[in-house]
Amino acid sequence: MSLLKGPTLAMSGGGFRSTLFQIGALARLNEFGLLPKLACL
């Protein structure tokens, strides 16, 4: 049973290119209004 209420997002690290990709993904989620709805990153 999960303690978090709502969707969560898991991101993997690994280096500079991975970081740039994750920042882009977060920016896109924010544009669609989905980032504030996440319970946990």
mmCIF entry with sequence, helices, sheets and N, C-alpha, C, O atoms, coordinates in Angstrom:
data_MODEL
# 
_entry.id   MODEL 
# 
_entity.id                         1 
_entity.type                       polymer 
_entity.pdbx_number_of_molecules   1 
# 
_entity_poly.entity_id                      1 
_entity_poly.type                           'polypeptide(L)' 
_entity_poly.nstd_linkage                   no 
_entity_poly.nstd_monomer                   no 
_entity_poly.pdbx_seq_one_letter_code       MSLLKGPTLAMSGGGFRSTLFQIGALARLNEFGLLPKLACL 
_entity_poly.pdbx_seq_one_letter_code_can   MSLLKGPTLAMSGGGFRSTLFQIGALARLNEFGLLPKLACL 
_entity_poly.pdbx_strand_id                 A 
# 
loop_
_entity_poly_seq.entity_id 
_entity_poly_seq.num 
_entity_poly_seq.mon_id 
_entity_poly_seq.hetero 
1 1  MET n 
1 2  SER n 
1 3  LEU n 
1 4  LEU n 
1 5  LYS n 
1 6  GLY n 
1 7  PRO n 
1 8  THR n 
1 9  LEU n 
1 10 ALA n 
1 11 MET n 
1 12 SER n 
1 13 GLY n 
1 14 GLY n 
1 15 GLY n 
1 16 PHE n 
1 17 ARG n 
1 18 SER n 
1 19 THR n 
1 20 LEU n 
1 21 PHE n 
1 22 GLN n 
1 23 ILE n 
1 24 GLY n 
1 25 ALA n 
1 26 LEU n 
1 27 ALA n 
1 28 ARG n 
1 29 LEU n 
1 30 ASN n 
1 31 GLU n 
1 32 PHE n 
1 33 GLY n 
1 34 LEU n 
1 35 LEU n 
1 36 PRO n 
1 37 LYS n 
1 38 LEU n 
1 39 ALA n 
1 40 CYS n 
1 41 LEU n 
# 
_struct_asym.id          A 
_struct_asym.entity_id   1 
# 
loop_
_struct_conf.conf_type_id 
_struct_conf.id 
_struct_conf.pdbx_PDB_helix_id 
_struct_conf.beg_label_comp_id 
_struct_conf.beg_label_asym_id 
_struct_conf.beg_label_seq_id 
_struct_conf.pdbx_beg_PDB_ins_code 
_struct_conf.end_label_comp_id 
_struct_conf.end_label_asym_id 
_struct_conf.end_label_seq_id 
_struct_conf.pdbx_end_PDB_ins_code 
_struct_conf.beg_auth_comp_id 
_struct_conf.beg_auth_asym_id 
_struct_conf.beg_auth_seq_id 
_struct_conf.end_auth_comp_id 
_struct_conf.end_auth_asym_id 
_struct_conf.end_auth_seq_id 
_struct_conf.pdbx_PDB_helix_class 
_struct_conf.details 
_struct_conf.pdbx_PDB_helix_length 
HELX_P HELX_P1 AA1 PHE A 16 ? GLU A 31 ? PHE A 16 GLU A 31 1 ? 16 
HELX_P HELX_P2 AA2 LEU A 35 ? LYS A 37 ? LEU A 35 LYS A 37 5 ? 3  
# 
_struct_conf_type.id          HELX_P 
_struct_conf_type.criteria    ? 
_struct_conf_type.reference   ? 
# 
loop_
_atom_site.group_PDB 
_atom_site.id 
_atom_site.type_symbol 
_atom_site.label_atom_id 
_atom_site.label_alt_id 
_atom_site.label_comp_id 
_atom_site.label_asym_id 
_atom_site.label_entity_id 
_atom_site.label_seq_id 
_atom_site.pdbx_PDB_ins_code 
_atom_site.Cartn_x 
_atom_site.Cartn_y 
_atom_site.Cartn_z 
_atom_site.occupancy 
_atom_site.B_iso_or_equiv 
_atom_site.pdbx_formal_charge 
_atom_site.auth_seq_id 
_atom_site.auth_comp_id 
_atom_site.auth_asym_id 
_atom_site.auth_atom_id 
_atom_site.pdbx_PDB_model_num 
ATOM 1   N N  . MET A 1 1  ? 0.845  -1.186 0.000   1.00 0.00 ? 1  MET A N  1 
ATOM 2   C CA . MET A 1 1  ? 0.000  0.000  0.000   1.00 0.00 ? 1  MET A CA 1 
ATOM 3   C C  . MET A 1 1  ? 0.883  1.238  0.000   1.00 0.00 ? 1  MET A C  1 
ATOM 4   O O  . MET A 1 1  ? 1.802  1.352  0.811   1.00 0.00 ? 1  MET A O  1 
ATOM 5   N N  . SER A 1 2  ? 0.603  2.167  -0.912  1.00 0.00 ? 2  SER A N  1 
ATOM 6   C CA . SER A 1 2  ? 1.403  3.382  -1.038  1.00 0.00 ? 2  SER A CA 1 
ATOM 7   C C  . SER A 1 2  ? 0.944  4.441  -0.028  1.00 0.00 ? 2  SER A C  1 
ATOM 8   O O  . SER A 1 2  ? -0.248 4.587  0.244   1.00 0.00 ? 2  SER A O  1 
ATOM 9   N N  . LEU A 1 3  ? 1.898  5.157  0.507   1.00 0.00 ? 3  LEU A N  1 
ATOM 10  C CA . LEU A 1 3  ? 1.586  6.249  1.429   1.00 0.00 ? 3  LEU A CA 1 
ATOM 11  C C  . LEU A 1 3  ? 1.287  7.548  0.688   1.00 0.00 ? 3  LEU A C  1 
ATOM 12  O O  . LEU A 1 3  ? 0.725  8.480  1.264   1.00 0.00 ? 3  LEU A O  1 
ATOM 13  N N  . LEU A 1 4  ? 1.659  7.608  -0.575  1.00 0.00 ? 4  LEU A N  1 
ATOM 14  C CA . LEU A 1 4  ? 1.464  8.823  -1.359  1.00 0.00 ? 4  LEU A CA 1 
ATOM 15  C C  . LEU A 1 4  ? 0.120  8.788  -2.071  1.00 0.00 ? 4  LEU A C  1 
ATOM 16  O O  . LEU A 1 4  ? -0.284 7.754  -2.602  1.00 0.00 ? 4  LEU A O  1 
ATOM 17  N N  . LYS A 1 5  ? -0.554 9.901  -2.078  1.00 0.00 ? 5  LYS A N  1 
ATOM 18  C CA . LYS A 1 5  ? -1.835 10.025 -2.768  1.00 0.00 ? 5  LYS A CA 1 
ATOM 19  C C  . LYS A 1 5  ? -1.606 10.776 -4.072  1.00 0.00 ? 5  LYS A C  1 
ATOM 20  O O  . LYS A 1 5  ? -1.346 11.979 -4.061  1.00 0.00 ? 5  LYS A O  1 
ATOM 21  N N  . GLY A 1 6  ? -1.700 10.090 -5.166  1.00 0.00 ? 6  GLY A N  1 
ATOM 22  C CA . GLY A 1 6  ? -1.531 10.727 -6.465  1.00 0.00 ? 6  GLY A CA 1 
ATOM 23  C C  . GLY A 1 6  ? -0.359 10.149 -7.222  1.00 0.00 ? 6  GLY A C  1 
ATOM 24  O O  . GLY A 1 6  ? 0.358  9.285  -6.718  1.00 0.00 ? 6  GLY A O  1 
ATOM 25  N N  . PRO A 1 7  ? -0.167 10.637 -8.452  1.00 0.00 ? 7  PRO A N  1 
ATOM 26  C CA . PRO A 1 7  ? 0.901  10.112 -9.292  1.00 0.00 ? 7  PRO A CA 1 
ATOM 27  C C  . PRO A 1 7  ? 2.279  10.543 -8.800  1.00 0.00 ? 7  PRO A C  1 
ATOM 28  O O  . PRO A 1 7  ? 2.437  11.594 -8.178  1.00 0.00 ? 7  PRO A O  1 
ATOM 29  N N  . THR A 1 8  ? 3.251  9.720  -9.089  1.00 0.00 ? 8  THR A N  1 
ATOM 30  C CA . THR A 1 8  ? 4.643  10.020 -8.740  1.00 0.00 ? 8  THR A CA 1 
ATOM 31  C C  . THR A 1 8  ? 5.493  9.923  -9.997  1.00 0.00 ? 8  THR A C  1 
ATOM 32  O O  . THR A 1 8  ? 5.064  9.352  -11.000 1.00 0.00 ? 8  THR A O  1 
ATOM 33  N N  . LEU A 1 9  ? 6.692  10.479 -9.945  1.00 0.00 ? 9  LEU A N  1 
ATOM 34  C CA . LEU A 1 9  ? 7.592  10.460 -11.093 1.00 0.00 ? 9  LEU A CA 1 
ATOM 35  C C  . LEU A 1 9  ? 8.976  10.048 -10.620 1.00 0.00 ? 9  LEU A C  1 
ATOM 36  O O  . LEU A 1 9  ? 9.521  10.620 -9.676  1.00 0.00 ? 9  LEU A O  1 
ATOM 37  N N  . ALA A 1 10 ? 9.533  9.054  -11.284 1.00 0.00 ? 10 ALA A N  1 
ATOM 38  C CA . ALA A 1 10 ? 10.893 8.604  -10.987 1.00 0.00 ? 10 ALA A CA 1 
ATOM 39  C C  . ALA A 1 10 ? 11.782 8.954  -12.173 1.00 0.00 ? 10 ALA A C  1 
ATOM 40  O O  . ALA A 1 10 ? 11.433 8.687  -13.323 1.00 0.00 ? 10 ALA A O  1 
ATOM 41  N N  . MET A 1 11 ? 12.930 9.550  -11.886 1.00 0.00 ? 11 MET A N  1 
ATOM 42  C CA . MET A 1 11 ? 13.880 9.934  -12.934 1.00 0.00 ? 11 MET A CA 1 
ATOM 43  C C  . MET A 1 11 ? 15.233 9.323  -12.608 1.00 0.00 ? 11 MET A C  1 
ATOM 44  O O  . MET A 1 11 ? 15.648 9.278  -11.451 1.00 0.00 ? 11 MET A O  1 
ATOM 45  N N  . SER A 1 12 ? 15.909 8.858  -13.641 1.00 0.00 ? 12 SER A N  1 
ATOM 46  C CA . SER A 1 12 ? 17.232 8.284  -13.422 1.00 0.00 ? 12 SER A CA 1 
ATOM 47  C C  . SER A 1 12 ? 18.302 9.312  -13.761 1.00 0.00 ? 12 SER A C  1 
ATOM 48  O O  . SER A 1 12 ? 18.111 10.157 -14.636 1.00 0.00 ? 12 SER A O  1 
ATOM 49  N N  . GLY A 1 13 ? 19.409 9.234  -13.074 1.00 0.00 ? 13 GLY A N  1 
ATOM 50  C CA . GLY A 1 13 ? 20.531 10.116 -13.336 1.00 0.00 ? 13 GLY A CA 1 
ATOM 51  C C  . GLY A 1 13 ? 21.507 9.459  -14.272 1.00 0.00 ? 13 GLY A C  1 
ATOM 52  O O  . GLY A 1 13 ? 21.186 8.443  -14.887 1.00 0.00 ? 13 GLY A O  1 
ATOM 53  N N  . GLY A 1 14 ? 22.671 10.004 -14.393 1.00 0.00 ? 14 GLY A N  1 
ATOM 54  C CA . GLY A 1 14 ? 23.654 9.358  -15.234 1.00 0.00 ? 14 GLY A CA 1 
ATOM 55  C C  . GLY A 1 14 ? 24.646 10.300 -15.859 1.00 0.00 ? 14 GLY A C  1 
ATOM 56  O O  . GLY A 1 14 ? 25.732 9.868  -16.244 1.00 0.00 ? 14 GLY A O  1 
ATOM 57  N N  . GLY A 1 15 ? 24.329 11.539 -15.973 1.00 0.00 ? 15 GLY A N  1 
ATOM 58  C CA . GLY A 1 15 ? 25.290 12.444 -16.584 1.00 0.00 ? 15 GLY A CA 1 
ATOM 59  C C  . GLY A 1 15 ? 24.622 13.692 -17.124 1.00 0.00 ? 15 GLY A C  1 
ATOM 60  O O  . GLY A 1 15 ? 23.451 13.970 -16.861 1.00 0.00 ? 15 GLY A O  1 
ATOM 61  N N  . PHE A 1 16 ? 25.408 14.433 -17.887 1.00 0.00 ? 16 PHE A N  1 
ATOM 62  C CA . PHE A 1 16 ? 24.968 15.727 -18.395 1.00 0.00 ? 16 PHE A CA 1 
ATOM 63  C C  . PHE A 1 16 ? 23.792 15.592 -19.354 1.00 0.00 ? 16 PHE A C  1 
ATOM 64  O O  . PHE A 1 16 ? 22.812 16.327 -19.233 1.00 0.00 ? 16 PHE A O  1 
ATOM 65  N N  . ARG A 1 17 ? 23.872 14.666 -20.304 1.00 0.00 ? 17 ARG A N  1 
ATOM 66  C CA . ARG A 1 17 ? 22.781 14.497 -21.267 1.00 0.00 ? 17 ARG A CA 1 
ATOM 67  C C  . ARG A 1 17 ? 21.506 14.023 -20.585 1.00 0.00 ? 17 ARG A C  1 
ATOM 68  O O  . ARG A 1 17 ? 20.411 14.456 -20.943 1.00 0.00 ? 17 ARG A O  1 
ATOM 69  N N  . SER A 1 18 ? 21.641 13.154 -19.624 1.00 0.00 ? 18 SER A N  1 
ATOM 70  C CA . SER A 1 18 ? 20.479 12.679 -18.880 1.00 0.00 ? 18 SER A CA 1 
ATOM 71  C C  . SER A 1 18 ? 19.823 13.825 -18.119 1.00 0.00 ? 18 SER A C  1 
ATOM 72  O O  . SER A 1 18 ? 18.598 13.930 -18.075 1.00 0.00 ? 18 SER A O  1 
ATOM 73  N N  . THR A 1 19 ? 20.635 14.671 -17.527 1.00 0.00 ? 19 THR A N  1 
ATOM 74  C CA . THR A 1 19 ? 20.115 15.825 -16.791 1.00 0.00 ? 19 THR A CA 1 
ATOM 75  C C  . THR A 1 19 ? 19.362 16.767 -17.716 1.00 0.00 ? 19 THR A C  1 
ATOM 76  O O  . THR A 1 19 ? 18.286 17.251 -17.363 1.00 0.00 ? 19 THR A O  1 
ATOM 77  N N  . LEU A 1 20 ? 19.911 17.032 -18.892 1.00 0.00 ? 20 LEU A N  1 
ATOM 78  C CA . LEU A 1 20 ? 19.231 17.907 -19.846 1.00 0.00 ? 20 LEU A CA 1 
ATOM 79  C C  . LEU A 1 20 ? 17.899 17.316 -20.286 1.00 0.00 ? 20 LEU A C  1 
ATOM 80  O O  . LEU A 1 20 ? 16.911 18.036 -20.425 1.00 0.00 ? 20 LEU A O  1 
ATOM 81  N N  . PHE A 1 21 ? 17.875 16.006 -20.505 1.00 0.00 ? 21 PHE A N  1 
ATOM 82  C CA . PHE A 1 21 ? 16.629 15.354 -20.888 1.00 0.00 ? 21 PHE A CA 1 
ATOM 83  C C  . PHE A 1 21 ? 15.591 15.485 -19.781 1.00 0.00 ? 21 PHE A C  1 
ATOM 84  O O  . PHE A 1 21 ? 14.430 15.792 -20.054 1.00 0.00 ? 21 PHE A O  1 
ATOM 85  N N  . GLN A 1 22 ? 15.996 15.257 -18.542 1.00 0.00 ? 22 GLN A N  1 
ATOM 86  C CA . GLN A 1 22 ? 15.058 15.327 -17.419 1.00 0.00 ? 22 GLN A CA 1 
ATOM 87  C C  . GLN A 1 22 ? 14.532 16.752 -17.228 1.00 0.00 ? 22 GLN A C  1 
ATOM 88  O O  . GLN A 1 22 ? 13.355 16.934 -16.916 1.00 0.00 ? 22 GLN A O  1 
ATOM 89  N N  . ILE A 1 23 ? 15.378 17.751 -17.409 1.00 0.00 ? 23 ILE A N  1 
ATOM 90  C CA . ILE A 1 23 ? 14.925 19.142 -17.299 1.00 0.00 ? 23 ILE A CA 1 
ATOM 91  C C  . ILE A 1 23 ? 13.894 19.441 -18.382 1.00 0.00 ? 23 ILE A C  1 
ATOM 92  O O  . ILE A 1 23 ? 12.899 20.121 -18.129 1.00 0.00 ? 23 ILE A O  1 
ATOM 93  N N  . GLY A 1 24 ? 14.131 18.935 -19.583 1.00 0.00 ? 24 GLY A N  1 
ATOM 94  C CA . GLY A 1 24 ? 13.160 19.110 -20.668 1.00 0.00 ? 24 GLY A CA 1 
ATOM 95  C C  . GLY A 1 24 ? 11.847 18.421 -20.367 1.00 0.00 ? 24 GLY A C  1 
ATOM 96  O O  . GLY A 1 24 ? 10.778 18.971 -20.631 1.00 0.00 ? 24 GLY A O  1 
ATOM 97  N N  . ALA A 1 25 ? 11.921 17.224 -19.818 1.00 0.00 ? 25 ALA A N  1 
ATOM 98  C CA . ALA A 1 25 ? 10.701 16.499 -19.465 1.00 0.00 ? 25 ALA A CA 1 
ATOM 99  C C  . ALA A 1 25 ? 9.917  17.242 -18.383 1.00 0.00 ? 25 ALA A C  1 
ATOM 100 O O  . ALA A 1 25 ? 8.692  17.338 -18.455 1.00 0.00 ? 25 ALA A O  1 
ATOM 101 N N  . LEU A 1 26 ? 10.620 17.762 -17.391 1.00 0.00 ? 26 LEU A N  1 
ATOM 102 C CA . LEU A 1 26 ? 9.950  18.524 -16.323 1.00 0.00 ? 26 LEU A CA 1 
ATOM 103 C C  . LEU A 1 26 ? 9.321  19.802 -16.876 1.00 0.00 ? 26 LEU A C  1 
ATOM 104 O O  . LEU A 1 26 ? 8.219  20.176 -16.475 1.00 0.00 ? 26 LEU A O  1 
ATOM 105 N N  . ALA A 1 27 ? 10.012 20.467 -17.789 1.00 0.00 ? 27 ALA A N  1 
ATOM 106 C CA . ALA A 1 27 ? 9.466  21.682 -18.399 1.00 0.00 ? 27 ALA A CA 1 
ATOM 107 C C  . ALA A 1 27 ? 8.195  21.365 -19.172 1.00 0.00 ? 27 ALA A C  1 
ATOM 108 O O  . ALA A 1 27 ? 7.225  22.122 -19.105 1.00 0.00 ? 27 ALA A O  1 
ATOM 109 N N  . ARG A 1 28 ? 8.188  20.252 -19.906 1.00 0.00 ? 28 ARG A N  1 
ATOM 110 C CA . ARG A 1 28 ? 7.005  19.867 -20.685 1.00 0.00 ? 28 ARG A CA 1 
ATOM 111 C C  . ARG A 1 28 ? 5.837  19.495 -19.766 1.00 0.00 ? 28 ARG A C  1 
ATOM 112 O O  . ARG A 1 28 ? 4.693  19.863 -20.030 1.00 0.00 ? 28 ARG A O  1 
ATOM 113 N N  . LEU A 1 29 ? 6.133  18.767 -18.693 1.00 0.00 ? 29 LEU A N  1 
ATOM 114 C CA . LEU A 1 29 ? 5.081  18.442 -17.727 1.00 0.00 ? 29 LEU A CA 1 
ATOM 115 C C  . LEU A 1 29 ? 4.484  19.714 -17.133 1.00 0.00 ? 29 LEU A C  1 
ATOM 116 O O  . LEU A 1 29 ? 3.278  19.794 -16.900 1.00 0.00 ? 29 LEU A O  1 
ATOM 117 N N  . ASN A 1 30 ? 5.336  20.701 -16.892 1.00 0.00 ? 30 ASN A N  1 
ATOM 118 C CA . ASN A 1 30 ? 4.863  21.969 -16.351 1.00 0.00 ? 30 ASN A CA 1 
ATOM 119 C C  . ASN A 1 30 ? 3.991  22.705 -17.368 1.00 0.00 ? 30 ASN A C  1 
ATOM 120 O O  . ASN A 1 30 ? 2.983  23.305 -16.997 1.00 0.00 ? 30 ASN A O  1 
ATOM 121 N N  . GLU A 1 31 ? 4.369  22.665 -18.642 1.00 0.00 ? 31 GLU A N  1 
ATOM 122 C CA . GLU A 1 31 ? 3.572  23.314 -19.683 1.00 0.00 ? 31 GLU A CA 1 
ATOM 123 C C  . GLU A 1 31 ? 2.172  22.721 -19.770 1.00 0.00 ? 31 GLU A C  1 
ATOM 124 O O  . GLU A 1 31 ? 1.200  23.441 -19.999 1.00 0.00 ? 31 GLU A O  1 
ATOM 125 N N  . PHE A 1 32 ? 2.074  21.425 -19.589 1.00 0.00 ? 32 PHE A N  1 
ATOM 126 C CA . PHE A 1 32 ? 0.773  20.760 -19.658 1.00 0.00 ? 32 PHE A CA 1 
ATOM 127 C C  . PHE A 1 32 ? 0.002  20.834 -18.352 1.00 0.00 ? 32 PHE A C  1 
ATOM 128 O O  . PHE A 1 32 ? -1.126 20.347 -18.273 1.00 0.00 ? 32 PHE A O  1 
ATOM 129 N N  . GLY A 1 33 ? 0.596  21.442 -17.316 1.00 0.00 ? 33 GLY A N  1 
ATOM 130 C CA . GLY A 1 33 ? -0.080 21.584 -16.036 1.00 0.00 ? 33 GLY A CA 1 
ATOM 131 C C  . GLY A 1 33 ? -0.066 20.322 -15.197 1.00 0.00 ? 33 GLY A C  1 
ATOM 132 O O  . GLY A 1 33 ? -0.851 20.202 -14.256 1.00 0.00 ? 33 GLY A O  1 
ATOM 133 N N  . LEU A 1 34 ? 0.813  19.374 -15.519 1.00 0.00 ? 34 LEU A N  1 
ATOM 134 C CA . LEU A 1 34 ? 0.846  18.109 -14.803 1.00 0.00 ? 34 LEU A CA 1 
ATOM 135 C C  . LEU A 1 34 ? 1.843  18.102 -13.642 1.00 0.00 ? 34 LEU A C  1 
ATOM 136 O O  . LEU A 1 34 ? 1.698  17.305 -12.715 1.00 0.00 ? 34 LEU A O  1 
ATOM 137 N N  . LEU A 1 35 ? 2.827  18.956 -13.680 1.00 0.00 ? 35 LEU A N  1 
ATOM 138 C CA . LEU A 1 35 ? 3.854  18.961 -12.640 1.00 0.00 ? 35 LEU A CA 1 
ATOM 139 C C  . LEU A 1 35 ? 3.287  19.236 -11.242 1.00 0.00 ? 35 LEU A C  1 
ATOM 140 O O  . LEU A 1 35 ? 3.667  18.546 -10.296 1.00 0.00 ? 35 LEU A O  1 
ATOM 141 N N  . PRO A 1 36 ? 2.399  20.209 -11.081 1.00 0.00 ? 36 PRO A N  1 
ATOM 142 C CA . PRO A 1 36 ? 1.836  20.441 -9.730  1.00 0.00 ? 36 PRO A CA 1 
ATOM 143 C C  . PRO A 1 36 ? 0.976  19.302 -9.201  1.00 0.00 ? 36 PRO A C  1 
ATOM 144 O O  . PRO A 1 36 ? 0.723  19.227 -7.998  1.00 0.00 ? 36 PRO A O  1 
ATOM 145 N N  . LYS A 1 37 ? 0.526  18.414 -10.083 1.00 0.00 ? 37 LYS A N  1 
ATOM 146 C CA . LYS A 1 37 ? -0.341 17.312 -9.663  1.00 0.00 ? 37 LYS A CA 1 
ATOM 147 C C  . LYS A 1 37 ? 0.446  16.110 -9.144  1.00 0.00 ? 37 LYS A C  1 
ATOM 148 O O  . LYS A 1 37 ? -0.142 15.167 -8.615  1.00 0.00 ? 37 LYS A O  1 
ATOM 149 N N  . LEU A 1 38 ? 1.774  16.139 -9.291  1.00 0.00 ? 38 LEU A N  1 
ATOM 150 C CA . LEU A 1 38 ? 2.594  15.022 -8.820  1.00 0.00 ? 38 LEU A CA 1 
ATOM 151 C C  . LEU A 1 38 ? 2.711  15.041 -7.303  1.00 0.00 ? 38 LEU A C  1 
ATOM 152 O O  . LEU A 1 38 ? 2.909  16.095 -6.697  1.00 0.00 ? 38 LEU A O  1 
ATOM 153 N N  . ALA A 1 39 ? 2.589  13.878 -6.704  1.00 0.00 ? 39 ALA A N  1 
ATOM 154 C CA . ALA A 1 39 ? 2.709  13.773 -5.264  1.00 0.00 ? 39 ALA A CA 1 
ATOM 155 C C  . ALA A 1 39 ? 4.173  13.722 -4.827  1.00 0.00 ? 39 ALA A C  1 
ATOM 156 O O  . ALA A 1 39 ? 4.513  14.135 -3.719  1.00 0.00 ? 39 ALA A O  1 
ATOM 157 N N  . CYS A 1 40 ? 5.035  13.210 -5.711  1.00 0.00 ? 40 CYS A N  1 
ATOM 158 C CA . CYS A 1 40 ? 6.440  13.040 -5.348  1.00 0.00 ? 40 CYS A CA 1 
ATOM 159 C C  . CYS A 1 40 ? 7.297  12.934 -6.606  1.00 0.00 ? 40 CYS A C  1 
ATOM 160 O O  . CYS A 1 40 ? 6.883  12.360 -7.614  1.00 0.00 ? 40 CYS A O  1 
ATOM 161 N N  . LEU A 1 41 ? 8.482  13.492 -6.526  1.00 0.00 ? 41 LEU A N  1 
ATOM 162 C CA . LEU A 1 41 ? 9.473  13.336 -7.621  1.00 0.00 ? 41 LEU A CA 1 
ATOM 163 C C  . LEU A 1 41 ? 10.534 12.394 -7.154  1.00 0.00 ? 41 LEU A C  1 
ATOM 164 O O  . LEU A 1 41 ? 11.473 12.106 -7.896  1.00 0.00 ? 41 LEU A O  1 
# 
